[in-house]
Amino acid sequence: MHRSLASRSALALLFALALAGGAAAQQAPAADPTAPAAPCGGDLTAFLEGVKTDAVAAGASAAAADAALAGAEIDPKVLSRDRAQGVFKQTFLEFSQRTVSQARLDIGRQKMKQYADVFARAEQEFGVPSGVITAFWAMETDFGAVQGDFNTRNALVTLSHDCRRPELFRPQLIALIEMVQHGDLDPATNTGAWAGEIGQVQMLPRDIIAYGMDGDGDGHIRLKQSGPDAILTAAKFIQHLGFERGQPWLQEVTVPDNLPWEKSGLGGTMKAGEWFALGVKPRDENTAFANLEGDLVLPQGRMGPAFIAYPNFKIYLEWNKSFIYTTSAAYFGTRLSGAPTYLKGAPEQGLANDQMKTLQNKLQSLGHDVGEIDGILGSGTRIAIQKEQQRLGMPADGWATPALLNAL
């Protein structure tokens, strides 16, 4: 889950554990550009004394700091994972069919029934439907089954002490000390993701402090153990990200053969109703939100699945920047809310990893900013593809194909 005070930590559980069926893509916490450089490195004991001083200055007790940091040590496996983040190259059809499985849908519906009263409270207080929360719960940790096995305290000590990005992780370590003071976390035994995320919806300590909710009434916020705590905390955070009550987030559509494809993709300027007027048709026939901004999203081009992404879709991009992950998570939420399985269509053949890198190099040589040459069809590459498709007189749907590669 992306964080406001510290956005998603490193691509941890989903990409590391995708084959286990659990968990979410994560990104490094966002730095505060106004914050001074955080001290790092050197003798660990002296470093921890500095952390204690900062924690006490932030309002924690010295006893809580001592309890949280006692026995802390550097975890080499955390450093190894931090420097070896993998890249994610599945297509939307591949990834969404793996993650939005029938088994997960069945379990999700069972959870929605089991915690019906908690979900009702979440929607009443925060305006977030149960399907949206449940989909993230499933995508992040398989409903708590795969939460990570790194000691959270040691992970944050390691990443704070390391001089690569201390300004990102030291505030999380300070927040963990506050959680210890509240009695919400045992530093010696609490485990989670390698980048410090905790619990069934994988939140960083600063966000747990800011948005944590006691859903089961035990006086504590324990996202690792408590489903109700995880549900309400996720709902409060999603509201904070800007989710608008009563509005859709993603709607499957069918598309005609001819459209201004160059206007498709995220960040467009059209309203949903303008797409409807051009022949784009919602599968559920609901056009009640025609006046909302609506981006025509074509994860695998105009021949594959098609969706209108409404303003609420932006919260998915705040949660995680991976286009494939966010679109899959949003689609998962629609399924749990009653939508049918999407129409797969017949997407044009895509590119293999080496071909994608070749295409990116060609696009870069033509003056496009595609970011890193990594073989991933990210937003920069999609935009560049659309521009070249339009220049070449091809349907500008942003999908990378052998025909485009050959034409360049």
C-alpha positions as CSV (number, residue, x, y, z in Angstrom):
1,M,0.0,0.0,0.0
2,H,1.4,3.4,-0.9
3,R,1.9,5.6,2.1
4,S,1.4,9.3,2.5
5,L,4.3,9.9,4.9
6,A,6.3,7.1,3.2
7,S,5.0,5.7,0.0
8,R,5.2,2.0,-0.8
9,S,8.3,0.3,0.3
10,A,10.4,-1.7,-2.1
11,L,8.9,-4.1,-4.5
12,A,8.6,-6.7,-1.8
13,L,6.0,-9.3,-1.3
14,L,4.2,-9.4,-4.6
15,F,7.1,-9.7,-6.9
16,A,9.1,-11.8,-4.5
17,L,6.3,-14.1,-3.5
18,A,4.0,-14.0,-6.6
19,L,4.3,-17.7,-7.1
20,A,3.1,-18.2,-3.5
21,G,-0.1,-16.4,-4.4
22,G,0.3,-13.7,-1.8
23,A,1.1,-10.1,-1.8
24,A,1.7,-6.8,-3.2
25,A,4.1,-4.9,-5.2
26,Q,5.7,-2.2,-3.2
27,Q,7.7,0.9,-3.8
28,A,10.3,2.8,-1.8
29,P,9.0,5.2,0.8
30,A,8.8,8.8,-0.5
31,A,11.3,11.1,1.0
32,D,10.4,14.5,2.5
33,P,12.3,17.0,0.4
34,T,12.5,19.4,3.3
35,A,13.9,16.9,5.8
36,P,17.6,17.2,6.7
37,A,19.9,14.4,5.7
38,A,19.6,11.5,8.2
39,P,22.7,10.2,9.9
40,C,23.7,6.7,8.9
41,G,26.4,4.2,9.1
42,G,29.2,3.8,11.6
43,D,29.1,1.9,14.9
44,L,25.7,0.3,15.4
45,T,25.5,1.1,19.1
46,A,26.2,4.8,18.5
47,F,23.7,4.8,15.6
48,L,21.0,3.3,17.9
49,E,21.7,5.9,20.5
50,G,21.1,8.6,17.9
51,V,17.8,6.9,17.0
52,K,16.8,6.8,20.7
53,T,17.6,10.5,21.0
54,D,15.4,11.4,18.0
55,A,12.6,9.2,19.2
56,V,12.6,10.8,22.6
57,A,12.6,14.2,21.0
58,A,9.6,13.1,18.9
59,G,7.7,12.2,22.1
60,A,8.5,8.6,22.8
61,S,9.7,7.6,26.2
62,A,13.3,6.5,26.8
63,A,12.0,3.2,28.1
64,A,10.0,2.5,24.9
65,A,13.1,3.3,22.8
66,D,15.2,1.0,24.9
67,A,12.7,-1.8,24.6
68,A,12.3,-1.3,20.9
69,L,16.0,-1.2,20.1
70,A,17.3,-3.8,22.6
71,G,18.9,-6.6,20.6
72,A,18.6,-4.8,17.3
73,E,21.0,-6.0,14.6
74,I,21.8,-5.6,10.9
75,D,20.1,-8.2,8.7
76,P,22.2,-8.9,5.6
77,K,19.2,-10.5,3.9
78,V,17.4,-7.1,4.0
79,L,20.3,-5.4,2.3
80,S,20.5,-8.2,-0.3
81,R,16.8,-7.9,-1.1
82,D,17.0,-4.1,-1.2
83,R,19.7,-4.2,-3.9
84,A,18.2,-7.0,-5.9
85,Q,14.7,-5.8,-6.5
86,G,13.3,-7.7,-9.4
87,V,11.4,-6.4,-12.3
88,F,7.8,-7.4,-13.2
89,K,7.1,-8.2,-16.8
90,Q,3.9,-10.2,-16.9
91,T,1.0,-8.9,-19.1
92,F,-2.3,-7.8,-17.7
93,L,-4.0,-11.1,-18.8
94,E,-1.2,-13.2,-17.2
95,F,-1.0,-11.3,-14.0
96,S,-4.7,-10.7,-13.4
97,Q,-5.7,-14.3,-14.2
98,R,-3.1,-15.5,-11.7
99,T,-4.1,-13.1,-8.9
100,V,-7.8,-12.8,-9.4
101,S,-8.4,-16.5,-9.2
102,Q,-11.7,-18.2,-8.4
103,A,-10.2,-19.4,-5.1
104,R,-9.3,-15.9,-4.0
105,L,-12.8,-14.6,-5.1
106,D,-14.4,-17.3,-3.0
107,I,-12.3,-16.6,0.0
108,G,-12.8,-12.9,-0.5
109,R,-16.6,-13.3,-0.5
110,Q,-16.4,-15.4,2.6
111,K,-14.4,-12.7,4.4
112,M,-16.9,-10.1,3.3
113,K,-19.6,-12.2,4.9
114,Q,-17.6,-13.0,8.0
115,Y,-16.8,-9.3,8.7
116,A,-20.0,-7.9,7.2
117,D,-20.5,-5.5,10.2
118,V,-16.9,-4.3,10.0
119,F,-17.2,-3.6,6.3
120,A,-20.5,-1.8,6.8
121,R,-18.8,0.4,9.3
122,A,-15.9,1.0,6.9
123,E,-18.2,2.1,4.2
124,Q,-20.4,4.2,6.5
125,E,-17.4,6.1,8.1
126,F,-15.0,6.3,5.1
127,G,-17.1,5.7,2.0
128,V,-15.0,2.7,0.8
129,P,-16.9,-0.3,-0.5
130,S,-16.0,-3.8,0.9
131,G,-14.9,-5.0,-2.6
132,V,-12.2,-2.4,-2.8
133,I,-10.8,-3.2,0.7
134,T,-11.0,-7.0,0.2
135,A,-9.2,-6.9,-3.1
136,F,-6.2,-5.1,-1.6
137,W,-6.3,-7.5,1.4
138,A,-6.1,-10.4,-1.0
139,M,-3.5,-8.9,-3.3
140,E,-1.3,-7.8,-0.4
141,T,-1.1,-10.9,1.8
142,D,-3.7,-13.5,0.7
143,F,-5.9,-12.4,3.6
144,G,-3.0,-12.5,6.0
145,A,-1.5,-15.8,5.0
146,V,1.7,-14.4,3.5
147,Q,2.9,-11.4,5.6
148,G,6.6,-11.7,5.3
149,D,9.1,-13.3,7.7
150,F,11.6,-10.5,8.3
151,N,11.9,-9.1,11.8
152,T,10.4,-5.6,11.3
153,R,12.6,-3.8,13.8
154,N,15.8,-5.3,12.4
155,A,14.6,-4.5,8.8
156,L,14.1,-0.8,9.6
157,V,17.3,-0.6,11.6
158,T,19.2,-2.1,8.7
159,L,17.7,0.2,6.1
160,S,18.1,3.3,8.4
161,H,21.7,2.5,9.2
162,D,22.5,1.8,5.5
163,C,23.6,5.0,3.8
164,R,21.7,4.3,0.6
165,R,18.3,5.8,1.7
166,P,18.4,6.5,5.5
167,E,16.1,9.5,5.2
168,L,13.3,7.2,3.9
169,F,13.5,4.6,6.6
170,R,14.7,6.3,9.8
171,P,11.3,8.0,10.3
172,Q,9.7,4.6,10.0
173,L,12.0,3.3,12.8
174,I,11.0,6.2,15.0
175,A,7.3,5.4,14.4
176,L,8.0,1.8,15.2
177,I,9.2,2.9,18.6
178,E,5.9,4.7,19.1
179,M,4.1,1.5,18.3
180,V,6.1,-0.3,20.9
181,Q,5.2,2.4,23.4
182,H,1.5,1.9,22.6
183,G,1.8,-1.9,23.2
184,D,0.9,-2.6,19.6
185,L,4.1,-4.4,18.5
186,D,6.6,-6.7,20.1
187,P,10.0,-5.7,18.5
188,A,11.6,-9.0,19.2
189,T,9.0,-11.1,17.5
190,N,7.1,-9.0,15.0
191,T,7.7,-10.0,11.4
192,G,6.7,-8.5,8.1
193,A,8.0,-7.4,4.7
194,W,11.8,-6.8,4.3
195,A,11.2,-3.1,3.9
196,G,9.4,-2.7,7.2
197,E,5.7,-3.2,6.2
198,I,3.5,-4.8,8.7
199,G,0.2,-6.7,8.8
200,Q,-2.5,-8.1,6.6
201,V,-2.7,-4.9,4.4
202,Q,1.1,-4.3,4.6
203,M,1.4,-0.8,6.1
204,L,4.5,1.1,7.2
205,P,4.7,2.2,10.9
206,R,4.2,6.0,10.2
207,D,0.9,5.2,8.4
208,I,-0.2,2.9,11.1
209,I,0.3,5.7,13.6
210,A,-1.6,8.1,11.4
211,Y,-4.4,6.0,10.1
212,G,-4.6,2.9,12.3
213,M,-8.0,1.9,13.6
214,D,-8.9,-0.4,16.5
215,G,-11.6,-2.5,14.7
216,D,-12.0,-5.2,17.3
217,G,-12.2,-2.9,20.4
218,D,-9.2,-4.5,22.3
219,G,-7.5,-1.1,22.7
220,H,-4.7,-1.9,20.3
221,I,-4.0,-1.5,16.6
222,R,-2.6,-4.8,15.4
223,L,-2.8,-5.2,11.7
224,K,-0.9,-8.5,11.8
225,Q,-3.4,-10.4,13.9
226,S,-6.7,-8.5,13.6
227,G,-8.9,-8.6,10.5
228,P,-11.2,-5.8,11.8
229,D,-8.2,-3.6,12.5
230,A,-6.8,-4.2,9.0
231,I,-10.2,-3.6,7.3
232,L,-10.9,-0.3,9.1
233,T,-7.3,0.9,8.8
234,A,-7.2,0.2,5.1
235,A,-10.6,2.0,4.7
236,K,-9.3,5.1,6.5
237,F,-6.1,5.2,4.5
238,I,-7.9,4.7,1.1
239,Q,-10.2,7.6,2.1
240,H,-7.1,9.7,2.8
241,L,-5.8,8.9,-0.7
242,G,-8.9,10.6,-2.1
243,F,-11.5,7.9,-2.7
244,E,-14.8,9.5,-3.4
245,R,-17.9,8.0,-1.8
246,G,-20.4,6.5,-4.2
247,Q,-18.3,6.7,-7.3
248,P,-16.9,3.9,-9.4
249,W,-13.2,3.2,-9.9
250,L,-13.1,0.9,-12.9
251,Q,-15.8,-0.2,-15.4
252,E,-15.3,-2.8,-18.2
253,V,-16.3,-1.6,-21.6
254,T,-16.4,-2.8,-25.2
255,V,-14.9,-0.7,-27.9
256,P,-15.7,-0.2,-31.6
257,D,-13.2,-0.8,-34.4
258,N,-12.4,2.9,-34.8
259,L,-11.7,5.4,-32.0
260,P,-9.3,8.2,-31.4
261,W,-6.9,5.7,-29.9
262,E,-4.3,8.4,-29.2
263,K,-6.6,9.8,-26.6
264,S,-6.7,6.5,-24.7
265,G,-4.5,5.8,-21.6
266,L,-4.2,7.2,-18.2
267,G,-4.1,11.0,-17.8
268,G,-6.5,11.8,-20.6
269,T,-8.8,14.8,-20.8
270,M,-12.1,13.1,-21.9
271,K,-15.2,12.4,-19.8
272,A,-16.7,8.9,-19.7
273,G,-19.8,10.2,-21.6
274,E,-17.6,11.4,-24.5
275,W,-16.3,7.9,-24.9
276,F,-19.8,6.5,-24.7
277,A,-20.8,8.9,-27.5
278,L,-18.1,7.5,-29.7
279,G,-19.4,3.9,-29.3
280,V,-17.7,2.7,-26.2
281,K,-20.2,0.6,-24.3
282,P,-20.2,-0.3,-20.6
283,R,-20.8,-4.1,-20.2
284,D,-23.1,-3.4,-17.2
285,E,-24.9,-0.8,-19.3
286,N,-24.5,1.8,-16.5
287,T,-23.9,5.3,-17.9
288,A,-24.9,7.1,-14.7
289,F,-21.3,8.5,-14.3
290,A,-21.0,9.9,-17.8
291,N,-20.1,13.3,-16.4
292,L,-17.0,12.0,-14.6
293,E,-13.6,12.1,-16.1
294,G,-13.0,8.7,-17.7
295,D,-9.8,7.4,-19.1
296,L,-10.0,4.6,-21.7
297,V,-7.6,2.0,-20.4
298,L,-6.3,-0.7,-22.8
299,P,-3.8,-2.9,-20.9
300,Q,-3.0,-5.0,-24.0
301,G,-4.1,-2.7,-26.7
302,R,-7.4,-2.2,-28.5
303,M,-7.9,-5.9,-29.1
304,G,-7.7,-6.9,-25.5
305,P,-9.7,-6.1,-22.3
306,A,-10.9,-2.5,-22.1
307,F,-11.9,-0.4,-19.1
308,I,-13.0,3.1,-18.2
309,A,-10.9,4.3,-15.3
310,Y,-12.7,6.9,-13.2
311,P,-11.2,9.4,-10.8
312,N,-11.2,6.9,-7.9
313,F,-8.8,4.8,-9.9
314,K,-6.1,7.3,-8.9
315,I,-6.1,5.9,-5.4
316,Y,-4.8,2.6,-6.9
317,L,-1.9,4.6,-8.4
318,E,-1.2,6.2,-5.1
319,W,-1.2,2.7,-3.5
320,N,1.2,1.3,-6.1
321,K,2.7,2.7,-9.3
322,S,2.8,-0.5,-11.2
323,F,0.2,-0.2,-14.0
324,I,-0.4,-4.0,-14.2
325,Y,-0.8,-4.3,-10.4
326,T,-3.1,-1.4,-10.1
327,T,-5.4,-2.4,-13.0
328,S,-5.5,-5.9,-11.6
329,A,-6.3,-4.8,-8.1
330,A,-9.0,-2.4,-9.4
331,Y,-10.5,-5.2,-11.6
332,F,-10.4,-7.5,-8.5
333,G,-12.5,-5.0,-6.6
334,T,-15.1,-4.8,-9.4
335,R,-15.4,-8.6,-9.4
336,L,-16.0,-8.7,-5.6
337,S,-18.6,-6.0,-6.2
338,G,-20.5,-8.1,-8.7
339,A,-18.9,-7.5,-12.1
340,P,-18.4,-10.5,-14.4
341,T,-15.1,-11.9,-15.7
342,Y,-13.7,-9.5,-18.3
343,L,-13.7,-10.3,-22.0
344,K,-10.2,-11.4,-22.9
345,G,-10.5,-10.4,-26.5
346,A,-7.7,-11.4,-28.8
347,P,-4.7,-9.1,-28.1
348,E,-2.1,-8.7,-30.8
349,Q,1.2,-10.5,-30.0
350,G,3.3,-8.5,-27.6
351,L,7.1,-8.4,-27.3
352,A,9.5,-10.6,-25.5
353,N,11.9,-9.0,-23.0
354,D,14.8,-8.5,-25.4
355,Q,12.4,-7.1,-28.1
356,M,11.0,-4.7,-25.6
357,K,14.4,-3.4,-24.8
358,T,15.2,-3.0,-28.5
359,L,12.0,-1.1,-28.9
360,Q,12.8,1.2,-25.9
361,N,16.3,1.9,-27.3
362,K,14.7,2.8,-30.7
363,L,12.2,5.1,-29.0
364,Q,14.9,6.7,-27.0
365,S,17.0,7.3,-30.1
366,L,13.9,9.1,-31.6
367,G,13.9,11.5,-28.6
368,H,11.4,9.9,-26.3
369,D,11.8,9.7,-22.6
370,V,11.1,6.0,-21.8
371,G,13.1,6.0,-18.5
372,E,15.3,3.0,-17.8
373,I,15.8,0.5,-20.6
374,D,14.3,-2.4,-18.6
375,G,12.0,-4.3,-20.9
376,I,8.9,-3.1,-19.0
377,L,6.0,-1.5,-20.7
378,G,5.7,1.3,-18.3
379,S,3.9,4.6,-18.6
380,G,6.8,6.4,-20.4
381,T,7.1,3.7,-22.9
382,R,3.4,3.5,-23.5
383,I,3.2,7.3,-24.2
384,A,6.2,7.1,-26.6
385,I,4.6,4.1,-28.4
386,Q,1.4,6.0,-28.9
387,K,3.2,9.0,-30.4
388,E,5.1,6.8,-32.8
389,Q,2.0,4.7,-33.7
390,Q,0.2,8.0,-34.5
391,R,3.2,9.2,-36.6
392,L,3.2,6.0,-38.5
393,G,-0.5,5.9,-39.1
394,M,-1.1,2.9,-36.8
395,P,-3.8,2.7,-34.2
396,A,-2.3,4.5,-31.3
397,D,-3.3,2.2,-28.5
398,G,0.0,2.1,-26.6
399,W,0.5,-1.6,-27.0
400,A,4.0,-2.8,-28.1
401,T,3.9,-5.2,-31.0
402,P,6.3,-6.7,-33.5
403,A,4.7,-4.7,-36.2
404,L,5.6,-1.5,-34.5
405,L,9.1,-2.7,-33.7
406,N,9.6,-3.6,-37.4
407,A,8.1,-0.2,-38.5
408,L,10.7,1.7,-36.5
